[in-house]
Amino acid sequence: MELDNIKKTWQENEIKPSIDEEKIRRMLNNRSKNAFNRLFMVEMVYFILLIPCIFAGVWFYNLHPIPGILYFAGLVVSFVWQWYKISYLKKIDLIEMGILDVSKRITTYKKYLSYEIFIGAAWGLAVFICFTFFAMPVQIPELSSPDLSFILWIGLAAMIILFAILMILIYKFFYMNNIKKIQDAIKEIEEFEIEDGI
């Protein structure tokens, strides 16, 4: 909207723009800085939250080794992945990098999040299933009866659905909304450059 107002003023007064590439990068930085900082903070918070997850892994392992080992393996991968995403975001400089470079990196980051959703969902499902069918019957032997086994399946399905809804909401509000704001700022500035021949 701000760029549209500037363009309208120039057209009304027949003013030729004299904005260089550095000023355009600063405009991108100003328009998308908050959204970018929020993305970075979310990644940092998730990285820190992985630390108490180690204790949940100890609990899983004490209940039964199979879900415990699967959980720990996923936790190690999660630590490495979070560190990689944080490092990747640190390399994006909204002031120094060109519009095209920022756009490519944000698009790549968005792809990384798509991979994360599918791989994380598969891993979460595997942990849920292992926990339900290995750990719970050991802790609650009555679950081996056919009647309770059916209830266990219903409970597992409900947990998976709730987990999926929660993950979709988290990714939509914490990731996709902020990425969209950055991409909208990039698109608006690209249109601004094309229309005014900058």
N, C-alpha and C positions, 0 to 999 in steps of 0.2 A: 504493500500500500504506500509506504513512504517513497519508494522508487517511482511509482506511478505518479504521485504528486509532483515529484521533482521533474519528471519528463513533461508533465502537463504544463508546468510553469515555464519550462524552456520553450515549449512549442508556442505558447501564448506570447512570449516575449521575443521569440525568434533568437534564442540564445544557443550558441553552439557549445556542447559540453567540452570541458577540458579536464576530464578525469583520467588519470593514468592508471596503469595496472596495479600499482601499490595502493592507491585509494580504493580501487574496487575490492582488493583483498581485505582491506580494513573494513569495508562495508559488510563483506561476508562474515568477517570475524565478529562484528558488532551484532549482526542479525542472528547468528547461530551459536554464539559462544555459550549462552546459558544451556541450550539443549545439549551441546557437546560436553559441557562440564557435568551435566546430570548423568549422561551416559557413562562418563569416566567414574563418577562417584558410585553408581550402581555396580559397576564391575569391581571396584575396590571393596564395597560392602559385601558382595558375594564372596570375594576372596577371603575376607576376614571371617565370614560366617562358616567357611569350610573348616576352620580350626576346631570349633566345638563339635563339628560333625564327627571328628575322630572318636569322641567319647561314645557316640551312638554306634560307631563301628565296633568298639570293644563290647558293647552290650549285645549287638547282633552276633558277634563271634562267640560270646559266652552262651547264648541261646542254642546256636548250632554253627559249626564251622563253615558250611557251604554258603549261607547268605552272608556270613561275616567276611569271608574271603572275597566274594563277589563285590560286596559293598566297599571293602578296602581298596580293591583294584580300581573301582570306579572313582573313589576318592582321590587316589594318586593321579589318575588321568585328569580329574577336575582341577586339581591344584596346578598342574602343568598348563592346562587349557586356559584357566583364568589368568595365569601369569602371562601367557602369550597374548591374550586379548588386551590386557592392560598395556603391555609393551607396544602392541600394534597401535592402540589409540594414542599413546605418547608420541609416536612418530608423525602423527597428523598435526601439522602446524597451519592453522587457518589464516595466519598473516603471511607467512613466508611462502607457502605452497600456492601454486596456481589453482584456478577454479576447477580445471579438468582433473588435476591430480587429486584434489580433495574429493571430488565427485566419485572418482574411481575407487578411492580408498573406502569411502562410506558405503558404496555399493558392495564392495568385497566384505566389509564388516557385516553388512546385512545378510550376505550369503553365509558367513560363518555362524550367525545366529540361527539361520534355518537348519544348518547341519546340527547345531547344538540341540535344537528342539527335538529332532528325530532321534539322534543318538541318545540323548538324555532320556527321552520317553522309553526307548527300548531298554536301556539300563535300569530305569526305575521299575519297569514292568517285570524285568527278570528278578530284581531284588524282592519285589512284592510277592512274586510267585514262590521263590525259594523260601522266603520267610514264612509264608502261609503254609506251605506243604512240608517243610522240613522242621522249622523251629516250633511252630505252634502246636503240632501234634505231640511233640516231645514234652512241651510245657503243660499242655492240656490234653491228656490221653483220651478223654471223652470225644474229642473231635474226630477220632477215627471211625465213629459210628456213621452209617449212611445218612441218617437224618441231619446230624450236625455237619456232615461234609457238604450237604447241599446249602446249608446256611452259610458255611464258610465260603463257598463259591459266590453266593449273593453278596456277602460282605466284601469279598475281594473285588468284584465287579463295581460295587458302589465306591470303594476306595479309589479304584483306577479312574473312574469317571470324575470324581471330585478332584483328584490330583491333576487330571488333564485340564479341567476347567480353570483351576487355580493357575496352572502354568500358562495357559492362553492369556488370562487376565494380566499376569505379571509381564509377559512379553509384550502385550499390547500397550499397557500403560507406561512401563518403565523403559522399554526399548523402542518399539515401533513409532510411538508418538514423537519421541525426540529425534529419531532418524528422519521422520517425515518433515519436521521443522527445518532440519539442516538441508534436506534435499529441496524443499520449497524455496529456501533462501538462495541456494545455488541456482535453481531454475530461474528465479526472478532476476538475478544478477546476469545470468547468461542472456536472457531476453533483453535486458537493459543494454548489454554490450552490442547485441545484434541490431536492435532498433536504432541505436544512436551511433553505430559504426565505430565503436571504441576498439 
